[in-house]
Amino acid sequence: MDGPACHRLVLHYDRKYAHGPAPLPAIRLRRNPTNRYEAAVKWAGMGRRALDVGAGSGELVRALRAAYGEWAATELSFSRAAGLKETFRDDPSVQVLRHDVERGVLPFPQGHFDAVLLIDVIEHLVDP
């Protein structure tokens, strides 16, 4: 995504999250998940590396932290990415990137991640 649409979207999310994160309740592990976050936690599996695209406040990374040794968490919004960096500042296994998923390639080789998670992301894309 290039140009004015991207700029407007970044500004929108920067304003929305400028006063801090809008965290979701902690994600619970249930035998029968009641929402998409619980389902992701139940079926995400385990591995060495995971990528959370549109990581928000980092709820999914926190819930699945023990299942993967390394995490990359991306956010379009500068303020949201800054919040993620603050959240995971003491955790060297979580790398936070400000990234536009529609615009560019992440700085990782193909096949780097064992799991890629996108929860509540597609409805925010300009041209999915």
C-alpha positions, -999 to 999 in steps of 0.1 A, spaced: 0 0 0 15 33 -10 6 70 -9 -23 88 8 -42 57 18 -13 43 37 -5 76 53 -41 81 65 -42 46 79 -10 51 98 -22 84 112 -55 69 122 -39 41 142 -13 64 157 -40 87 170 -62 58 182 -33 43 203 -15 75 212 -27 74 248 -16 38 254 -27 4 244 -62 -9 243 -55 -44 257 -78 -73 254 -84 -95 284 -59 -123 290 -63 -151 265 -74 -183 282 -66 -218 272 -99 -238 269 -108 -272 258 -135 -256 236 -123 -221 225 -149 -194 226 -132 -168 204 -105 -166 177 -77 -157 201 -84 -188 223 -85 -209 191 -52 -196 180 -36 -204 213 -51 -239 213 -40 -248 177 -8 -227 171 14 -256 179 50 -253 190 83 -245 173 114 -223 172 102 -191 157 68 -174 153 56 -142 136 26 -122 148 14 -98 121 -6 -69 136 4 -79 171 -17 -52 188 -9 -51 225 10 -84 223 -17 -106 239 -11 -135 215 27 -133 219 23 -133 257 -2 -162 256 20 -183 233 54 -171 246 65 -205 259 55 -224 227 81 -206 205 117 -196 214 117 -165 193 90 -141 182 87 -113 157 58 -90 163 48 -64 137 25 -33 138 16 -7 112 12 21 138 43 38 152 26 43 185 14 7 187 49 -6 178 64 17 205 39 2 230 50 -33 220 86 -25 224 79 -12 259 59 -43 267 87 -66 256 117 -44 265 130 -70 290 125 -100 266 153 -103 241 135 -132 224 107 -108 211 117 -86 182 92 -58 174 90 -42 140 70 -13 127 59 -28 94 33 -24 67 23 -59 58 9 -47 24 40 -28 14 72 -46 20 90 -78 28 101 -85 63 139 -88 69 138 -126 74 146 -154 49 118 -175 34 109 -203 58 123 -185 88 91 -189 109 74 -221 120 42 -202 125 27 -170 112 -3 -156 130 -27 -129 118 -56 -124 141 -80 -95 134 -58 -81 106 -75 -86 72 -103 -61 79 -76 -34 85 -59 -39 51 -65 -15 23 -60 -40 -5 -60 -75 9 
